[in-house]
Structure formats: structure tokens, C-alpha cells
Amino acid sequence: MNSQSLRAAIHIAAIFGIYLSLAMLVPAFVDFYFRNADWQVFALSAMFTGGMSLATALATQGRRVTANARFGFLIVNLLWATTALFGAVPLMASSLDLSLADAVFESVSALTTTGSTVISGLDTLPPGLLLWRSLLQWIGGLGVIVLGLLILPFLNIGGVSYFKLESSDIEDRPFERLSVFIVSILGIYSSLTFACAIAYAAAGMSGFDAANHAMTTLSTGGYSTHDASFGFYGDNLPMLWIASVFMFIGGLPFSILALLAFRGRLDAARDPQIRAFALYVAFFAVVVAIYLRVTTGAPFIEALSHSIFNFVSIITTTGYASQDYSTWGAFAVACAFIATFLGGCSGSTAGGIKAYRFIILFELMSNGLRRLVYPSSVHTVRYGDRPVDDDMQRAVVLFIASFFVIWGAATVLLAGTGLDFMTAMTGALTALTNVGPGLGDVIGPAGNFAPLPDTAKWILVLAMLLGRLEILTVLVIFAPVFWRR
């Protein structure tokens, strides 16, 4: 890695810092409108962030560098790290009086669309702060889509590229220019957010709540404007179904949504990961609904509404909760624990291991079993009707192996800070999968991460970034070979 590449990466990160400073003016205006003193905090934070970013951008401008995988790894890490730090500035300077650890934790949780929070008293929080949290998640969700669709396939460490693994009868590229593709994705993302807000408002949310929840629903982030999360609307079953639909959409590949919306390509919806994702969502939702009907005697439609809402929320790594599902019984809790691993589709806003990796993993397992019976046989690993190349197979196995190693290490480190085993284990898991709430009395669906020691919060910050950036993207920059020329 030469100094010119590092300089170029810092320059790009600084440009994004300028954009983020402009975003800070939105909550500043909202607080000013509602005559809340925190508007000054956001205005000053925008000036500080914009000034620092502009000075850095001017100091680092120079010749363009050739894009390669090493530069890609560097810019991804630098962008997410600097954006998270700048995002914490107004939180730390606000009337909340958050510590550095708490402010960075909240910012990283928002940008990675994890949804864990250290803030309580949301119902009485200034509107600008609530909106800033939601905006960070919305921006993070868009960043996740770009990461999954464009960057990870280029870096050759995973992700299902829109141009690489689509229906086999699509020979041409439906979007010839990258700029058209990006604008299409942004249009879909914004339109769905607006539609979600309208639906929420029609179902009974206030306009402000509808706008905030729409941003955190489509981004599968899960931040709410209420301490009770979606439990505040838990008796409004139509609201739960609206949220379930839009969370599910957030877990779909946005490249496919763009094809459907702008090209009418119904054949693109045959992506195998969509079927897998829909099947395990339906399985957990229906099975737990039946379990709740039998054990609690609740009407089936009510049990199904809460079950599908909470399991779509967990699987898409949104993190909303309509009820404290840890009180539903051991079977439901076990299902919730397993669902935490799953995740949505590649190219969606969801986290987790993701459906396409399970498809490829099960293909590898199936082929391995066949070779035990027929050692000389040769079987191609397939994703739908397309062969999966060796690089993709390697990336899937490497990711899953790294996932469990990091999970184990994070659990041990969190336990070393004094947390009980359940909190340490599920805290590490939900951070790495970007789900949000864990299990137990402290960080469960009705809990909060504020009681955790600062050391534990920093560990979780790293775990959230690792999970959001698909682990390998972060680990590679710690390898000595990465920095050699």
C-alpha cells in the first residue's frame, strides 16, 4: 500500500464527510422549527464536520489512483469508520450528555443498521435527535446496498453481484451504465421509504413517527421513537403487517427490485436466495404462531401477526419488537436464537449470514456426501441453474468459518468485562449479525445496552462493523501483507 493510495482514500472519505455535514442540517432545521435548543448543536456539528472534511479534502487532493482490490478494502473501512465517528459528534454534544463510548456505539449501531441503543427516554427526546438516529440508519441502509451489490463482488470476497448471478436467460445487462443502475437503486429505496411512511400514517402513526419508522424499516435498522419500540403500536395489528411487509422488502435484493420496477423483468425474481429467504421466514412465523396459539390460547390471527412481525424483524436484522418474545417460552426463544443467524438476501439492507451463503453451503455439503459414496465422481456446485466458481465457494466457506471464530472470541471478551454468559453470547451474536436486541434481562427485546461497561461497548462497536462489512473486509487490513508494497 503506497502513500498515494492512502491519500486518495482519505480524500474520498473527506468528501463523504462533507455530505454527512449537510445531512446534519436536516435535524438542525427540525429542532429549530420545534424551538428546541439542540438545533445549535446540529448546526455547530455540521460546521465542525464540514470544516474538517473540507480541509482534509483540499489537503489530500491529487492525482487519481488505479482502483484495485487493496484500495477497495481501504476505502470501505475508512468510509465507514470516519462516517461513524462524525455521526457521533452531534450525539456527544447534545443535551443527552453521552460519553464518547456511548455516542460512538449509538452512531455505529445506526450506520450499521444494527439497532442496539444506549439511549432511554426516547418518548421525550428532542425531535432532532430522533430524526438524526433515523437518518443515520437510512444512510447506512443505502450504504449497505451499495456495499453488497457493487463493492463486495469487486473485492472477490462474497456478495451476489447483480451482473454475475442472475437468471441464466438474461444475456444482456439491463442497466448498461453504472450511474443509471445507482440512480435506479436510489429511486427504489426512496420511493419505498415514502410509501412505507404513507402506509404508517394511514394506519394511525403521527407524521413524525411515520417518517422516522419508515426510514428505519426500509433500512432494516430498527430504531424507534419510543422506548417500547414497536410495542407502542403492539395492539394495532394492521400496523404490524405493514411493518412486516416493508421489512421483508428491505431484506430482498434491491437489484431485483430495480429490475422489476424499471424493466418489468419478472424472470429476475427467480433468484434462488429469494425463495430460500421467503421459505425460512414463513416457516418460523407459522410454526411459532401455532405454538403461541396452543400455549397461550391467543386468537390465531393475533398470534400470527406478532409472530410474523417479530421473526421478520429478527431474520431481516431489523430489531423491532412488538412484544418481549423472550417471555413466549423456550421453544419460541430457541427459534428466535436460530433466526438471528439467518439474515436476508445479498444486496439488501439486511445483515446476518444471508440466504445465498446457505444455498451454496448446502450444495457443498451435498456434494461432499456424494463423494463419500462415489469418491471419483465430480459434481458442480450450483446456485440455481448456474455453476458457482471456486472463488465464490472459497469466500462462502471463509466467511462462515470466520463468523464463528469471531463470535466465539467476542463472547469470551465480553464475558471478560463482567457480563453474564447469556448477555455476552447473544450480545456478540446480535452485533455480528446486526440484529440489535439479544436475549436475557439486560439486552433482551425489552432491554437496553446502556448498563454495559464501556469496554464491552467498544468490543460491540468492532463486532458491529465486522458484521456489517462482511468480516473479511475488515480482517484483511490487519494482515501485514496488506500494507506491503
DARA-V812004 format. One record per helix or strand of 2 or more residues. SS is the DSSP state (2 for helix, 1 for strand). FROM is the first residue (numbers start at 1). LEN is the number of residues. If there is no record, write none. Layout:
# DARA-V812004
ss=SS from=FROM len=LEN
ss=SS from=FROM len=LEN
This chain:
# DARA-V812004
ss=2 from=3 len=31
ss=2 from=38 len=23
ss=2 from=69 len=25
ss=2 from=100 len=12
ss=2 from=122 len=3
ss=2 from=127 len=29
ss=2 from=178 len=26
ss=2 from=207 len=12
ss=2 from=229 len=5
ss=2 from=237 len=14
ss=2 from=254 len=10
ss=2 from=266 len=5
ss=2 from=272 len=25
ss=2 from=300 len=16
ss=2 from=325 len=3
ss=2 from=330 len=13
ss=2 from=355 len=19
ss=1 from=382 len=2
ss=1 from=386 len=2
ss=2 from=390 len=27
ss=2 from=421 len=13
ss=2 from=454 len=15
ss=2 from=472 len=7
ss=2 from=480 len=4
